[in-house]
Amino acid sequence: MFSALRDKVGQVLVPGDEFCCETDGTISLTEPVRPDKVLCGPGLRRSGDRLLVCKSGVLRHKQPNMFWMDSQQRRYVPAKGETVIGIVTTKSGDVFKVDFGGSEQASLSYLAFEGATKRNRPNVQVGDLVFSQFVVANQDMEPELVCVDSCGRANGMGVFGGGGLVFSVSLGLVRRLLAPHSELLSDLQQLFPCELVVGMNGRLWVKSSRVQQTLIIANLLQSAETMTGPQRQALFRRAAQGAL
């Protein structure tokens, strides 16, 4: 299975494609025969001795044995541990309701902030943006968010967003921005210095020194979703020359 998957890396796969667990032609007489261990990421699902593709896209690989499907999906499905940008919609007693773009809203306790107590409540209002992380995310329970890490520190999470712009992109673009040594993020920072918050739910928040630059950055990121590397670099050069 491992060699068959590696041969398909970079190719487009569709739901229904599958890989079977096959061993090599030579069998060791001293060691038990074991199939290669493969870690399945988004878009792949294991069923017995088969690996099924459940989302169309391009097959990606990360050393040593991590595989996933890279697609331009826009619908976000919450996952435990992922950080998202949400909008506070209601205040209900001690719990805030947060819209993160999923099928239902998530709950956020007022105690889920750094330094929050019953007497020292956080200043959160309806309409505020919150950068938070999922601690409960499964199909049988209501999603639950917190604004602290495992050590009780905010670590960059909490209410934010004064003077910036929020917009939505595909989940594939989000993964490209969060990838180590992202070329897209490096080109953007060289073009316009800015503050950028990336949510795994496909929401971006950007703030630059001027409103015009903020709008240009948002348009560049939305345009870069379907561009190749040379096309994106040509677009960024035009922006640097003031042609946009």
KAHU-V396333 format. One record per residue. SS is DSSP state (A for helix, B for strand, O for the rest). PHI is phi as a letter, one per 30 degrees, with the letter a starting at -180 (* if undefined). D_FIRST is the distance of its C-alpha to the first C-alpha in whole Angstrom. Layout:
((SS & PHI & D_FIRST) (SS & PHI & D_FIRST))
This chain:
((O & * & 0) (A & d & 4) (A & d & 6) (A & d & 5) (A & d & 6) (A & d & 9) (A & d & 10) (O & c & 11) (O & d & 13) (O & j & 16) (O & c & 16) (B & d & 17) (B & c & 15) (O & b & 17) (O & e & 17) (O & j & 16) (O & d & 13) (B & b & 10) (B & b & 6) (B & c & 6) (O & d & 5) (O & b & 6) (O & c & 8) (O & d & 10) (O & d & 13) (O & c & 15) (O & c & 16) (O & d & 18) (O & d & 21) (O & c & 22) (O & c & 19) (O & d & 17) (O & d & 13) (O & b & 11) (O & d & 8) (O & d & 7) (O & d & 9) (O & b & 8) (B & c & 12) (B & c & 12) (O & c & 15) (O & e & 18) (O & j & 16) (B & b & 13) (B & b & 13) (B & c & 11) (B & b & 13) (O & i & 13) (O & c & 9) (B & c & 9) (B & c & 8) (B & c & 11) (B & c & 13) (O & c & 17) (O & b & 19) (O & d & 19) (B & l & 19) (B & c & 17) (B & d & 14) (B & c & 15) (B & b & 13) (B & b & 16) (O & d & 15) (O & c & 14) (O & b & 11) (B & c & 13) (B & b & 12) (B & a & 14) (B & c & 16) (B & c & 19) (O & b & 22) (O & c & 26) (O & d & 26) (O & c & 30) (O & d & 30) (O & c & 29) (O & c & 28) (O & d & 29) (O & b & 27) (O & d & 28) (O & j & 29) (O & d & 29) (B & c & 32) (B & b & 34) (B & c & 37) (B & b & 39) (B & c & 43) (B & d & 45) (B & c & 47) (B & b & 49) (B & c & 50) (B & b & 51) (O & i & 52) (O & c & 50) (B & b & 47) (B & c & 46) (B & c & 44) (B & b & 42) (B & c & 40) (O & c & 37) (O & j & 36) (O & c & 34) (O & d & 35) (O & b & 37) (O & d & 39) (B & c & 38) (B & c & 41) (B & b & 42) (B & d & 45) (O & d & 48) (O & d & 47) (O & d & 43) (O & b & 45) (O & d & 46) (O & i & 49) (O & d & 50) (O & b & 52) (O & d & 54) (O & c & 57) (O & c & 55) (O & d & 53) (O & d & 51) (O & d & 53) (O & b & 50) (O & c & 52) (O & d & 50) (O & j & 49) (O & d & 48) (B & c & 44) (B & b & 42) (B & c & 39) (B & b & 37) (B & b & 34) (B & d & 33) (B & c & 33) (B & b & 33) (O & a & 30) (O & b & 29) (O & d & 30) (O & c & 32) (O & b & 35) (O & d & 37) (O & d & 35) (B & b & 37) (B & c & 37) (B & b & 39) (O & c & 40) (O & b & 40) (O & d & 37) (O & d & 37) (O & c & 40) (O & i & 42) (O & c & 42) (O & d & 42) (O & h & 40) (O & j & 41) (O & c & 40) (B & k & 43) (B & d & 46) (B & a & 46) (O & j & 46) (O & d & 50) (O & i & 51) (O & c & 47) (B & b & 45) (B & c & 42) (B & b & 40) (B & c & 37) (O & b & 34) (O & d & 30) (A & d & 27) (A & d & 26) (A & d & 29) (A & d & 29) (A & d & 26) (A & d & 27) (A & d & 30) (A & d & 29) (O & d & 26) (O & e & 27) (O & h & 30) (O & d & 30) (A & d & 31) (A & d & 33) (A & d & 34) (A & d & 36) (A & d & 37) (A & d & 39) (A & d & 40) (A & d & 42) (A & d & 43) (O & b & 45) (O & d & 45) (B & a & 44) (B & c & 43) (B & b & 40) (B & c & 38) (B & c & 34) (O & c & 33) (O & d & 30) (O & d & 31) (O & i & 32) (B & c & 36) (B & b & 37) (B & b & 41) (B & b & 42) (B & b & 46) (B & b & 47) (O & d & 51) (O & b & 52) (A & d & 51) (A & d & 51) (A & d & 48) (A & d & 46) (A & d & 46) (A & d & 45) (A & d & 42) (A & d & 41) (A & d & 42) (A & d & 40) (A & d & 37) (A & d & 37) (A & d & 37) (A & d & 34) (A & e & 31) (A & c & 31) (O & c & 32) (O & d & 30) (A & e & 31) (A & d & 34) (A & d & 36) (A & d & 36) (A & d & 37) (A & d & 40) (A & d & 41) (A & d & 41) (A & d & 43) (A & d & 46) (A & d & 46) (A & d & 47) (O & d & 50) (O & i & 51) (O & d & 50) (O & c & 48))
